Amino acid sequence: MPTLLLHAEWDADLPSYLAQGYFAQLKNTPYKRLIELSEGTHTVMMEKNRMQFFHELMGFLDEEKPLALK
């Protein structure tokens, strides 16, 4: 299953090093992406940069062939 991991820069509940470690452990996915959102906390989807969150999420979901070379 293609996997997207969105992480916010100031997330105290899940620091960047833990998100990166989790991402590295995703071995059985054909396609994975880690995106670090700037100036956000664990509730970034309700904060001032929420549109960046939604933009990245929708971009990932809208990809027709994520494994194809561009």
CHARMM internal coordinates of N, CA and C (Angstrom, degrees):
IC EDIT
DIST 1 N 1 CA 1.4460
DIST 1 CA 1 C 1.5300
ANGL 1 N 1 CA 1 C 108.58
DIST 1 C 2 N 1.3354
ANGL 1 CA 1 C 2 N 118.86
DIHE 1 N 1 CA 1 C 2 N 125.68
DIST 2 N 2 CA 1.4617
ANGL 1 C 2 N 2 CA 120.67
DIHE 1 CA 1 C 2 N 2 CA 173.65
DIST 2 CA 2 C 1.5294
ANGL 2 N 2 CA 2 C 110.00
DIHE 1 C 2 N 2 CA 2 C -56.91
DIST 2 C 3 N 1.3255
ANGL 2 CA 2 C 3 N 115.87
DIHE 2 N 2 CA 2 C 3 N 139.13
DIST 3 N 3 CA 1.4651
ANGL 2 C 3 N 3 CA 120.74
DIHE 2 CA 2 C 3 N 3 CA -172.16
DIST 3 CA 3 C 1.5182
ANGL 3 N 3 CA 3 C 111.24
DIHE 2 C 3 N 3 CA 3 C -129.83
DIST 3 C 4 N 1.3209
ANGL 3 CA 3 C 4 N 115.93
DIHE 3 N 3 CA 3 C 4 N 132.85
DIST 4 N 4 CA 1.4613
ANGL 3 C 4 N 4 CA 123.14
DIHE 3 CA 3 C 4 N 4 CA 175.83
DIST 4 CA 4 C 1.5167
ANGL 4 N 4 CA 4 C 108.10
DIHE 3 C 4 N 4 CA 4 C -116.63
DIST 4 C 5 N 1.3244
ANGL 4 CA 4 C 5 N 116.24
DIHE 4 N 4 CA 4 C 5 N 130.27
DIST 5 N 5 CA 1.4608
ANGL 4 C 5 N 5 CA 121.65
DIHE 4 CA 4 C 5 N 5 CA 175.40
DIST 5 CA 5 C 1.5247
ANGL 5 N 5 CA 5 C 107.20
DIHE 4 C 5 N 5 CA 5 C -119.83
DIST 5 C 6 N 1.3240
ANGL 5 CA 5 C 6 N 116.11
DIHE 5 N 5 CA 5 C 6 N 109.54
DIST 6 N 6 CA 1.4621
ANGL 5 C 6 N 6 CA 122.26
DIHE 5 CA 5 C 6 N 6 CA 176.60
DIST 6 CA 6 C 1.5173
ANGL 6 N 6 CA 6 C 108.07
DIHE 5 C 6 N 6 CA 6 C -97.58
DIST 6 C 7 N 1.3121
ANGL 6 CA 6 C 7 N 116.18
DIHE 6 N 6 CA 6 C 7 N 128.28
DIST 7 N 7 CA 1.4635
ANGL 6 C 7 N 7 CA 120.61
DIHE 6 CA 6 C 7 N 7 CA -178.54
DIST 7 CA 7 C 1.5216
ANGL 7 N 7 CA 7 C 109.21
DIHE 6 C 7 N 7 CA 7 C -131.76
DIST 7 C 8 N 1.3151
ANGL 7 CA 7 C 8 N 116.78
DIHE 7 N 7 CA 7 C 8 N 139.33
DIST 8 N 8 CA 1.4661
ANGL 7 C 8 N 8 CA 121.56
DIHE 7 CA 7 C 8 N 8 CA 179.32
DIST 8 CA 8 C 1.5246
ANGL 8 N 8 CA 8 C 110.35
DIHE 7 C 8 N 8 CA 8 C -96.50
DIST 8 C 9 N 1.3058
ANGL 8 CA 8 C 9 N 115.15
DIHE 8 N 8 CA 8 C 9 N 141.40
DIST 9 N 9 CA 1.4632
ANGL 8 C 9 N 9 CA 123.75
DIHE 8 CA 8 C 9 N 9 CA -175.17
DIST 9 CA 9 C 1.5346
ANGL 9 N 9 CA 9 C 113.43
DIHE 8 C 9 N 9 CA 9 C -54.12
DIST 9 C 10 N 1.3160
ANGL 9 CA 9 C 10 N 117.78
DIHE 9 N 9 CA 9 C 10 N -41.90
DIST 10 N 10 CA 1.4679
ANGL 9 C 10 N 10 CA 121.25
DIHE 9 CA 9 C 10 N 10 CA -174.08
DIST 10 CA 10 C 1.5238
ANGL 10 N 10 CA 10 C 112.42
DIHE 9 C 10 N 10 CA 10 C -102.34
DIST 10 C 11 N 1.3025
ANGL 10 CA 10 C 11 N 118.16
DIHE 10 N 10 CA 10 C 11 N 23.48
DIST 11 N 11 CA 1.4671
ANGL 10 C 11 N 11 CA 121.81
DIHE 10 CA 10 C 11 N 11 CA -178.47
DIST 11 CA 11 C 1.5280
ANGL 11 N 11 CA 11 C 109.64
DIHE 10 C 11 N 11 CA 11 C -72.17
DIST 11 C 12 N 1.3356
ANGL 11 CA 11 C 12 N 116.41
DIHE 11 N 11 CA 11 C 12 N 105.05
DIST 12 N 12 CA 1.4645
ANGL 11 C 12 N 12 CA 121.58
DIHE 11 CA 11 C 12 N 12 CA -179.89
DIST 12 CA 12 C 1.5242
ANGL 12 N 12 CA 12 C 111.52
DIHE 11 C 12 N 12 CA 12 C -77.65
DIST 12 C 13 N 1.3415
ANGL 12 CA 12 C 13 N 117.57
DIHE 12 N 12 CA 12 C 13 N -22.69
DIST 13 N 13 CA 1.4603
ANGL 12 C 13 N 13 CA 121.04
DIHE 12 CA 12 C 13 N 13 CA 179.63
DIST 13 CA 13 C 1.5226
ANGL 13 N 13 CA 13 C 111.67
DIHE 12 C 13 N 13 CA 13 C -75.65
DIST 13 C 14 N 1.3147
ANGL 13 CA 13 C 14 N 117.61
DIHE 13 N 13 CA 13 C 14 N -29.25
DIST 14 N 14 CA 1.4539
ANGL 13 C 14 N 14 CA 122.90
DIHE 13 CA 13 C 14 N 14 CA 178.39
DIST 14 CA 14 C 1.5342
ANGL 14 N 14 CA 14 C 107.84
DIHE 13 C 14 N 14 CA 14 C -139.10
DIST 14 C 15 N 1.3361
ANGL 14 CA 14 C 15 N 117.59
DIHE 14 N 14 CA 14 C 15 N 88.42
DIST 15 N 15 CA 1.4699
ANGL 14 C 15 N 15 CA 120.44
DIHE 14 CA 14 C 15 N 15 CA -179.15
DIST 15 CA 15 C 1.5318
ANGL 15 N 15 CA 15 C 111.53
DIHE 14 C 15 N 15 CA 15 C -60.22
DIST 15 C 16 N 1.3150
ANGL 15 CA 15 C 16 N 115.66
DIHE 15 N 15 CA 15 C 16 N 158.45
DIST 16 N 16 CA 1.4681
ANGL 15 C 16 N 16 CA 121.40
DIHE 15 CA 15 C 16 N 16 CA -176.72
DIST 16 CA 16 C 1.5175
ANGL 16 N 16 CA 16 C 112.84
DIHE 15 C 16 N 16 CA 16 C -54.65
DIST 16 C 17 N 1.3205
ANGL 16 CA 16 C 17 N 117.87
DIHE 16 N 16 CA 16 C 17 N -41.37
DIST 17 N 17 CA 1.4588
ANGL 16 C 17 N 17 CA 119.92
DIHE 16 CA 16 C 17 N 17 CA -177.44
DIST 17 CA 17 C 1.5366
ANGL 17 N 17 CA 17 C 111.32
DIHE 16 C 17 N 17 CA 17 C -63.71
DIST 17 C 18 N 1.3346
ANGL 17 CA 17 C 18 N 117.84
DIHE 17 N 17 CA 17 C 18 N -33.10
DIST 18 N 18 CA 1.4668
ANGL 17 C 18 N 18 CA 120.17
DIHE 17 CA 17 C 18 N 18 CA 177.08
DIST 18 CA 18 C 1.5292
ANGL 18 N 18 CA 18 C 111.30
DIHE 17 C 18 N 18 CA 18 C -72.52
DIST 18 C 19 N 1.3113
ANGL 18 CA 18 C 19 N 117.00
DIHE 18 N 18 CA 18 C 19 N -40.11
DIST 19 N 19 CA 1.4704
ANGL 18 C 19 N 19 CA 120.60
DIHE 18 CA 18 C 19 N 19 CA 177.77
DIST 19 CA 19 C 1.5310
ANGL 19 N 19 CA 19 C 109.90
DIHE 18 C 19 N 19 CA 19 C -63.35
DIST 19 C 20 N 1.3191
ANGL 19 CA 19 C 20 N 116.92
DIHE 19 N 19 CA 19 C 20 N -42.11
DIST 20 N 20 CA 1.4654
ANGL 19 C 20 N 20 CA 120.69
DIHE 19 CA 19 C 20 N 20 CA 178.96
DIST 20 CA 20 C 1.5253
ANGL 20 N 20 CA 20 C 111.23
DIHE 19 C 20 N 20 CA 20 C -66.60
DIST 20 C 21 N 1.3161
ANGL 20 CA 20 C 21 N 117.13
DIHE 20 N 20 CA 20 C 21 N -37.99
DIST 21 N 21 CA 1.4626
ANGL 20 C 21 N 21 CA 120.93
DIHE 20 CA 20 C 21 N 21 CA 176.77
DIST 21 CA 21 C 1.5162
ANGL 21 N 21 CA 21 C 111.93
DIHE 20 C 21 N 21 CA 21 C -65.05
DIST 21 C 22 N 1.3132
ANGL 21 CA 21 C 22 N 116.42
DIHE 21 N 21 CA 21 C 22 N -42.46
DIST 22 N 22 CA 1.4666
ANGL 21 C 22 N 22 CA 121.09
DIHE 21 CA 21 C 22 N 22 CA 176.85
DIST 22 CA 22 C 1.5247
ANGL 22 N 22 CA 22 C 110.42
DIHE 21 C 22 N 22 CA 22 C -62.39
DIST 22 C 23 N 1.3265
ANGL 22 CA 22 C 23 N 116.10
DIHE 22 N 22 CA 22 C 23 N -44.37
DIST 23 N 23 CA 1.4609
ANGL 22 C 23 N 23 CA 121.21
DIHE 22 CA 22 C 23 N 23 CA 179.73
DIST 23 CA 23 C 1.5306
ANGL 23 N 23 CA 23 C 110.80
DIHE 22 C 23 N 23 CA 23 C -59.83
DIST 23 C 24 N 1.3125
ANGL 23 CA 23 C 24 N 116.64
DIHE 23 N 23 CA 23 C 24 N -41.57
DIST 24 N 24 CA 1.4676
ANGL 23 C 24 N 24 CA 120.95
DIHE 23 CA 23 C 24 N 24 CA 179.74
DIST 24 CA 24 C 1.5304
ANGL 24 N 24 CA 24 C 111.87
DIHE 23 C 24 N 24 CA 24 C -63.77
DIST 24 C 25 N 1.3196
ANGL 24 CA 24 C 25 N 117.33
DIHE 24 N 24 CA 24 C 25 N -27.29
DIST 25 N 25 CA 1.4623
ANGL 24 C 25 N 25 CA 121.16
DIHE 24 CA 24 C 25 N 25 CA -178.74
DIST 25 CA 25 C 1.5286
ANGL 25 N 25 CA 25 C 112.93
DIHE 24 C 25 N 25 CA 25 C -81.99
DIST 25 C 26 N 1.3080
ANGL 25 CA 25 C 26 N 118.40
DIHE 25 N 25 CA 25 C 26 N -7.30
DIST 26 N 26 CA 1.4683
ANGL 25 C 26 N 26 CA 121.33
DIHE 25 CA 25 C 26 N 26 CA 178.67
DIST 26 CA 26 C 1.5277
ANGL 26 N 26 CA 26 C 108.50
DIHE 25 C 26 N 26 CA 26 C -77.01
DIST 26 C 27 N 1.3036
ANGL 26 CA 26 C 27 N 116.27
DIHE 26 N 26 CA 26 C 27 N 89.39
DIST 27 N 27 CA 1.4728
ANGL 26 C 27 N 27 CA 121.44
DIHE 26 CA 26 C 27 N 27 CA -173.48
DIST 27 CA 27 C 1.5239
ANGL 27 N 27 CA 27 C 113.37
DIHE 26 C 27 N 27 CA 27 C -95.94
DIST 27 C 28 N 1.3129
ANGL 27 CA 27 C 28 N 119.49
DIHE 27 N 27 CA 27 C 28 N -25.18
DIST 28 N 28 CA 1.4600
ANGL 27 C 28 N 28 CA 122.06
DIHE 27 CA 27 C 28 N 28 CA -171.93
DIST 28 CA 28 C 1.5211
ANGL 28 N 28 CA 28 C 114.05
DIHE 27 C 28 N 28 CA 28 C -102.69
DIST 28 C 29 N 1.3073
ANGL 28 CA 28 C 29 N 116.76
DIHE 28 N 28 CA 28 C 29 N 22.70
DIST 29 N 29 CA 1.4608
ANGL 28 C 29 N 29 CA 120.14
DIHE 28 CA 28 C 29 N 29 CA 177.11
DIST 29 CA 29 C 1.5221
ANGL 29 N 29 CA 29 C 109.01
DIHE 28 C 29 N 29 CA 29 C -107.14
DIST 29 C 30 N 1.3238
ANGL 29 CA 29 C 30 N 117.99
DIHE 29 N 29 CA 29 C 30 N 136.17
DIST 30 N 30 CA 1.4574
ANGL 29 C 30 N 30 CA 119.58
DIHE 29 CA 29 C 30 N 30 CA -179.13
DIST 30 CA 30 C 1.5351
ANGL 30 N 30 CA 30 C 112.24
DIHE 29 C 30 N 30 CA 30 C -73.24
DIST 30 C 31 N 1.3194
ANGL 30 CA 30 C 31 N 116.10
DIHE 30 N 30 CA 30 C 31 N -18.65
DIST 31 N 31 CA 1.4534
ANGL 30 C 31 N 31 CA 120.66
DIHE 30 CA 30 C 31 N 31 CA -174.62
DIST 31 CA 31 C 1.5193
ANGL 31 N 31 CA 31 C 108.06
DIHE 30 C 31 N 31 CA 31 C -153.71
DIST 31 C 32 N 1.3161
ANGL 31 CA 31 C 32 N 116.65
DIHE 31 N 31 CA 31 C 32 N 126.14
DIST 32 N 32 CA 1.4635
ANGL 31 C 32 N 32 CA 119.48
DIHE 31 CA 31 C 32 N 32 CA 179.14
DIST 32 CA 32 C 1.5208
ANGL 32 N 32 CA 32 C 108.95
DIHE 31 C 32 N 32 CA 32 C -141.13
DIST 32 C 33 N 1.3319
ANGL 32 CA 32 C 33 N 114.48
DIHE 32 N 32 CA 32 C 33 N 151.86
DIST 33 N 33 CA 1.4571
ANGL 32 C 33 N 33 CA 120.58
DIHE 32 CA 32 C 33 N 33 CA 179.55
DIST 33 CA 33 C 1.5192
ANGL 33 N 33 CA 33 C 109.14
DIHE 32 C 33 N 33 CA 33 C -143.86
DIST 33 C 34 N 1.3308
ANGL 33 CA 33 C 34 N 115.52
DIHE 33 N 33 CA 33 C 34 N 133.90
DIST 34 N 34 CA 1.4605
ANGL 33 C 34 N 34 CA 123.02
DIHE 33 CA 33 C 34 N 34 CA 174.57
DIST 34 CA 34 C 1.5207
ANGL 34 N 34 CA 34 C 107.33
DIHE 33 C 34 N 34 CA 34 C -112.87
DIST 34 C 35 N 1.3188
ANGL 34 CA 34 C 35 N 116.04
DIHE 34 N 34 CA 34 C 35 N 125.06
DIST 35 N 35 CA 1.4632
ANGL 34 C 35 N 35 CA 121.42
DIHE 34 CA 34 C 35 N 35 CA 178.41
DIST 35 CA 35 C 1.5188
ANGL 35 N 35 CA 35 C 108.44
DIHE 34 C 35 N 35 CA 35 C -122.62
DIST 35 C 36 N 1.3257
ANGL 35 CA 35 C 36 N 115.33
DIHE 35 N 35 CA 35 C 36 N 126.84
DIST 36 N 36 CA 1.4678
ANGL 35 C 36 N 36 CA 122.25
DIHE 35 CA 35 C 36 N 36 CA 177.52
DIST 36 CA 36 C 1.5251
ANGL 36 N 36 CA 36 C 107.43
DIHE 35 C 36 N 36 CA 36 C -98.90
DIST 36 C 37 N 1.3236
ANGL 36 CA 36 C 37 N 116.24
DIHE 36 N 36 CA 36 C 37 N 115.39
DIST 37 N 37 CA 1.4644
ANGL 36 C 37 N 37 CA 121.69
DIHE 36 CA 36 C 37 N 37 CA 179.72
DIST 37 CA 37 C 1.5271
ANGL 37 N 37 CA 37 C 109.56
DIHE 36 C 37 N 37 CA 37 C -88.48
DIST 37 C 38 N 1.3122
ANGL 37 CA 37 C 38 N 116.90
DIHE 37 N 37 CA 37 C 38 N 135.31
DIST 38 N 38 CA 1.4590
ANGL 37 C 38 N 38 CA 120.72
DIHE 37 CA 37 C 38 N 38 CA -177.31
DIST 38 CA 38 C 1.5240
ANGL 38 N 38 CA 38 C 112.24
DIHE 37 C 38 N 38 CA 38 C -78.38
DIST 38 C 39 N 1.3150
ANGL 38 CA 38 C 39 N 114.95
DIHE 38 N 38 CA 38 C 39 N 150.76
DIST 39 N 39 CA 1.4633
ANGL 38 C 39 N 39 CA 123.89
DIHE 38 CA 38 C 39 N 39 CA 171.98
DIST 39 CA 39 C 1.5238
ANGL 39 N 39 CA 39 C 113.69
DIHE 38 C 39 N 39 CA 39 C 48.79
DIST 39 C 40 N 1.3130
ANGL 39 CA 39 C 40 N 116.44
DIHE 39 N 39 CA 39 C 40 N 49.93
DIST 40 N 40 CA 1.4554
ANGL 39 C 40 N 40 CA 120.11
DIHE 39 CA 39 C 40 N 40 CA 178.17
DIST 40 CA 40 C 1.5156
ANGL 40 N 40 CA 40 C 111.18
DIHE 39 C 40 N 40 CA 40 C -138.73
DIST 40 C 41 N 1.3319
ANGL 40 CA 40 C 41 N 115.95
DIHE 40 N 40 CA 40 C 41 N 160.22
DIST 41 N 41 CA 1.4557
ANGL 40 C 41 N 41 CA 121.86
DIHE 40 CA 40 C 41 N 41 CA 177.49
DIST 41 CA 41 C 1.5278
ANGL 41 N 41 CA 41 C 108.48
DIHE 40 C 41 N 41 CA 41 C -112.83
DIST 41 C 42 N 1.3214
ANGL 41 CA 41 C 42 N 116.29
DIHE 41 N 41 CA 41 C 42 N -164.81
DIST 42 N 42 CA 1.4619
ANGL 41 C 42 N 42 CA 121.77
DIHE 41 CA 41 C 42 N 42 CA -178.86
DIST 42 CA 42 C 1.5297
ANGL 42 N 42 CA 42 C 112.06
DIHE 41 C 42 N 42 CA 42 C -61.56
DIST 42 C 43 N 1.3133
ANGL 42 CA 42 C 43 N 117.04
DIHE 42 N 42 CA 42 C 43 N -22.26
DIST 43 N 43 CA 1.4748
ANGL 42 C 43 N 43 CA 121.35
DIHE 42 CA 42 C 43 N 43 CA 179.88
DIST 43 CA 43 C 1.5312
ANGL 43 N 43 CA 43 C 111.17
DIHE 42 C 43 N 43 CA 43 C -107.65
DIST 43 C 44 N 1.3315
ANGL 43 CA 43 C 44 N 116.85
DIHE 43 N 43 CA 43 C 44 N 37.89
DIST 44 N 44 CA 1.4678
ANGL 43 C 44 N 44 CA 122.28
DIHE 43 CA 43 C 44 N 44 CA -175.49
DIST 44 CA 44 C 1.5289
ANGL 44 N 44 CA 44 C 112.50
DIHE 43 C 44 N 44 CA 44 C -55.23
DIST 44 C 45 N 1.3157
ANGL 44 CA 44 C 45 N 118.03
DIHE 44 N 44 CA 44 C 45 N -28.92
DIST 45 N 45 CA 1.4652
ANGL 44 C 45 N 45 CA 119.30
DIHE 44 CA 44 C 45 N 45 CA -178.34
DIST 45 CA 45 C 1.5273
ANGL 45 N 45 CA 45 C 113.01
DIHE 44 C 45 N 45 CA 45 C -69.19
DIST 45 C 46 N 1.3338
ANGL 45 CA 45 C 46 N 116.98
DIHE 45 N 45 CA 45 C 46 N -7.26
DIST 46 N 46 CA 1.4660
ANGL 45 C 46 N 46 CA 120.82
DIHE 45 CA 45 C 46 N 46 CA 177.55
DIST 46 CA 46 C 1.5279
ANGL 46 N 46 CA 46 C 111.63
DIHE 45 C 46 N 46 CA 46 C -117.02
DIST 46 C 47 N 1.3357
ANGL 46 CA 46 C 47 N 116.98
DIHE 46 N 46 CA 46 C 47 N 10.42
DIST 47 N 47 CA 1.4587
ANGL 46 C 47 N 47 CA 121.26
DIHE 46 CA 46 C 47 N 47 CA -175.26
DIST 47 CA 47 C 1.5252
ANGL 47 N 47 CA 47 C 111.46
DIHE 46 C 47 N 47 CA 47 C -108.18
DIST 47 C 48 N 1.3250
ANGL 47 CA 47 C 48 N 116.07
DIHE 47 N 47 CA 47 C 48 N -176.67
DIST 48 N 48 CA 1.4664
ANGL 47 C 48 N 48 CA 120.91
DIHE 47 CA 47 C 48 N 48 CA -174.06
DIST 48 CA 48 C 1.5266
ANGL 48 N 48 CA 48 C 113.21
DIHE 47 C 48 N 48 CA 48 C -61.24
DIST 48 C 49 N 1.3280
ANGL 48 CA 48 C 49 N 118.56
DIHE 48 N 48 CA 48 C 49 N -28.66
DIST 49 N 49 CA 1.4666
ANGL 48 C 49 N 49 CA 121.32
DIHE 48 CA 48 C 49 N 49 CA -179.54
DIST 49 CA 49 C 1.5272
ANGL 49 N 49 CA 49 C 112.46
DIHE 48 C 49 N 49 CA 49 C -96.62
DIST 49 C 50 N 1.3106
ANGL 49 CA 49 C 50 N 116.46
DIHE 49 N 49 CA 49 C 50 N 23.66
DIST 50 N 50 CA 1.4648
ANGL 49 C 50 N 50 CA 119.68
DIHE 49 CA 49 C 50 N 50 CA -177.30
DIST 50 CA 50 C 1.5212
ANGL 50 N 50 CA 50 C 112.75
DIHE 49 C 50 N 50 CA 50 C -63.55
DIST 50 C 51 N 1.3200
ANGL 50 CA 50 C 51 N 118.21
DIHE 50 N 50 CA 50 C 51 N -27.62
DIST 51 N 51 CA 1.4638
ANGL 50 C 51 N 51 CA 119.77
DIHE 50 CA 50 C 51 N 51 CA -179.94
DIST 51 CA 51 C 1.5289
ANGL 51 N 51 CA 51 C 111.08
DIHE 50 C 51 N 51 CA 51 C -67.90
DIST 51 C 52 N 1.3150
ANGL 51 CA 51 C 52 N 117.22
DIHE 51 N 51 CA 51 C 52 N -31.81
DIST 52 N 52 CA 1.4659
ANGL 51 C 52 N 52 CA 120.46
DIHE 51 CA 51 C 52 N 52 CA 174.46
DIST 52 CA 52 C 1.5315
ANGL 52 N 52 CA 52 C 109.21
DIHE 51 C 52 N 52 CA 52 C -64.26
DIST 52 C 53 N 1.3255
ANGL 52 CA 52 C 53 N 116.80
DIHE 52 N 52 CA 52 C 53 N -42.25
DIST 53 N 53 CA 1.4654
ANGL 52 C 53 N 53 CA 122.18
DIHE 52 CA 52 C 53 N 53 CA 176.90
DIST 53 CA 53 C 1.5316
ANGL 53 N 53 CA 53 C 110.36
DIHE 52 C 53 N 53 CA 53 C -57.40
DIST 53 C 54 N 1.3339
ANGL 53 CA 53 C 54 N 116.04
DIHE 53 N 53 CA 53 C 54 N -51.71
DIST 54 N 54 CA 1.4604
ANGL 53 C 54 N 54 CA 120.33
DIHE 53 CA 53 C 54 N 54 CA -178.03
DIST 54 CA 54 C 1.5289
ANGL 54 N 54 CA 54 C 111.93
DIHE 53 C 54 N 54 CA 54 C -67.16
DIST 54 C 55 N 1.3213
ANGL 54 CA 54 C 55 N 117.58
DIHE 54 N 54 CA 54 C 55 N -36.43
DIST 55 N 55 CA 1.4635
ANGL 54 C 55 N 55 CA 121.19
DIHE 54 CA 54 C 55 N 55 CA 178.08
DIST 55 CA 55 C 1.5378
ANGL 55 N 55 CA 55 C 110.89
DIHE 54 C 55 N 55 CA 55 C -61.54
DIST 55 C 56 N 1.3186
ANGL 55 CA 55 C 56 N 116.56
DIHE 55 N 55 CA 55 C 56 N -46.82
DIST 56 N 56 CA 1.4678
ANGL 55 C 56 N 56 CA 120.72
DIHE 55 CA 55 C 56 N 56 CA 179.96
DIST 56 CA 56 C 1.5274
ANGL 56 N 56 CA 56 C 111.21
DIHE 55 C 56 N 56 CA 56 C -66.02
DIST 56 C 57 N 1.3126
ANGL 56 CA 56 C 57 N 117.00
DIHE 56 N 56 CA 56 C 57 N -41.69
DIST 57 N 57 CA 1.4618
ANGL 56 C 57 N 57 CA 121.33
DIHE 56 CA 56 C 57 N 57 CA 179.19
DIST 57 CA 57 C 1.5318
ANGL 57 N 57 CA 57 C 110.81
DIHE 56 C 57 N 57 CA 57 C -62.54
DIST 57 C 58 N 1.3108
ANGL 57 CA 57 C 58 N 117.06
DIHE 57 N 57 CA 57 C 58 N -48.87
DIST 58 N 58 CA 1.4612
ANGL 57 C 58 N 58 CA 120.22
DIHE 57 CA 57 C 58 N 58 CA -178.52
DIST 58 CA 58 C 1.5285
ANGL 58 N 58 CA 58 C 111.71
DIHE 57 C 58 N 58 CA 58 C -67.47
DIST 58 C 59 N 1.3193
ANGL 58 CA 58 C 59 N 117.03
DIHE 58 N 58 CA 58 C 59 N -35.00
DIST 59 N 59 CA 1.4587
ANGL 58 C 59 N 59 CA 120.18
DIHE 58 CA 58 C 59 N 59 CA 176.41
DIST 59 CA 59 C 1.5114
ANGL 59 N 59 CA 59 C 111.77
DIHE 58 C 59 N 59 CA 59 C -62.12
DIST 59 C 60 N 1.3158
ANGL 59 CA 59 C 60 N 116.66
DIHE 59 N 59 CA 59 C 60 N -40.30
DIST 60 N 60 CA 1.4689
ANGL 59 C 60 N 60 CA 121.58
DIHE 59 CA 59 C 60 N 60 CA 178.18
DIST 60 CA 60 C 1.5248
ANGL 60 N 60 CA 60 C 110.35
DIHE 59 C 60 N 60 CA 60 C -66.80
DIST 60 C 61 N 1.3112
ANGL 60 CA 60 C 61 N 116.92
DIHE 60 N 60 CA 60 C 61 N -44.95
DIST 61 N 61 CA 1.4659
ANGL 60 C 61 N 61 CA 120.85
DIHE 60 CA 60 C 61 N 61 CA -177.97
DIST 61 CA 61 C 1.5236
ANGL 61 N 61 CA 61 C 112.85
DIHE 60 C 61 N 61 CA 61 C -69.79
DIST 61 C 62 N 1.3216
ANGL 61 CA 61 C 62 N 117.44
DIHE 61 N 61 CA 61 C 62 N -27.87
DIST 62 N 62 CA 1.4566
ANGL 61 C 62 N 62 CA 121.66
DIHE 61 CA 61 C 62 N 62 CA -177.30
DIST 62 CA 62 C 1.5253
ANGL 62 N 62 CA 62 C 114.10
DIHE 61 C 62 N 62 CA 62 C -85.05
DIST 62 C 63 N 1.3189
ANGL 62 CA 62 C 63 N 118.08
DIHE 62 N 62 CA 62 C 63 N -7.69
DIST 63 N 63 CA 1.4738
ANGL 62 C 63 N 63 CA 119.86
DIHE 62 CA 62 C 63 N 63 CA -179.64
DIST 63 CA 63 C 1.5165
ANGL 63 N 63 CA 63 C 109.76
DIHE 62 C 63 N 63 CA 63 C -65.38
DIST 63 C 64 N 1.3238
ANGL 63 CA 63 C 64 N 115.67
DIHE 63 N 63 CA 63 C 64 N 125.66
DIST 64 N 64 CA 1.4663
ANGL 63 C 64 N 64 CA 119.41
DIHE 63 CA 63 C 64 N 64 CA -178.64
DIST 64 CA 64 C 1.5257
ANGL 64 N 64 CA 64 C 111.79
DIHE 63 C 64 N 64 CA 64 C -74.34
DIST 64 C 65 N 1.3210
ANGL 64 CA 64 C 65 N 116.08
DIHE 64 N 64 CA 64 C 65 N -47.95
DIST 65 N 65 CA 1.4645
ANGL 64 C 65 N 65 CA 120.84
DIHE 64 CA 64 C 65 N 65 CA -177.97
DIST 65 CA 65 C 1.5287
ANGL 65 N 65 CA 65 C 108.55
DIHE 64 C 65 N 65 CA 65 C -133.07
DIST 65 C 66 N 1.3229
ANGL 65 CA 65 C 66 N 118.27
DIHE 65 N 65 CA 65 C 66 N 81.65
DIST 66 N 66 CA 1.4639
ANGL 65 C 66 N 66 CA 119.79
DIHE 65 CA 65 C 66 N 66 CA -174.58
DIST 66 CA 66 C 1.5226
ANGL 66 N 66 CA 66 C 113.92
DIHE 65 C 66 N 66 CA 66 C -64.53
DIST 66 C 67 N 1.3228
ANGL 66 CA 66 C 67 N 118.35
DIHE 66 N 66 CA 66 C 67 N -20.86
DIST 67 N 67 CA 1.4635
ANGL 66 C 67 N 67 CA 120.47
DIHE 66 CA 66 C 67 N 67 CA -179.39
DIST 67 CA 67 C 1.5136
ANGL 67 N 67 CA 67 C 113.22
DIHE 66 C 67 N 67 CA 67 C -89.96
DIST 67 C 68 N 1.3290
ANGL 67 CA 67 C 68 N 117.87
DIHE 67 N 67 CA 67 C 68 N -8.62
DIST 68 N 68 CA 1.4543
ANGL 67 C 68 N 68 CA 121.07
DIHE 67 CA 67 C 68 N 68 CA -179.11
DIST 68 CA 68 C 1.5338
ANGL 68 N 68 CA 68 C 109.98
DIHE 67 C 68 N 68 CA 68 C -76.77
DIST 68 C 69 N 1.2986
ANGL 68 CA 68 C 69 N 115.66
DIHE 68 N 68 CA 68 C 69 N 142.01
DIST 69 N 69 CA 1.4634
ANGL 68 C 69 N 69 CA 119.81
DIHE 68 CA 68 C 69 N 69 CA 175.59
DIST 69 CA 69 C 1.5174
ANGL 69 N 69 CA 69 C 109.16
DIHE 68 C 69 N 69 CA 69 C -73.43
DIST 69 C 70 N 1.2954
ANGL 69 CA 69 C 70 N 115.99
DIHE 69 N 69 CA 69 C 70 N 140.45
DIST 70 N 70 CA 1.4675
ANGL 69 C 70 N 70 CA 120.31
DIHE 69 CA 69 C 70 N 70 CA -177.93
DIST 70 CA 70 C 1.5009
ANGL 70 N 70 CA 70 C 110.66
DIHE 69 C 70 N 70 CA 70 C -95.03
END
COOR INIT
IC SEED 1 N 1 CA 1 C
IC BUILD
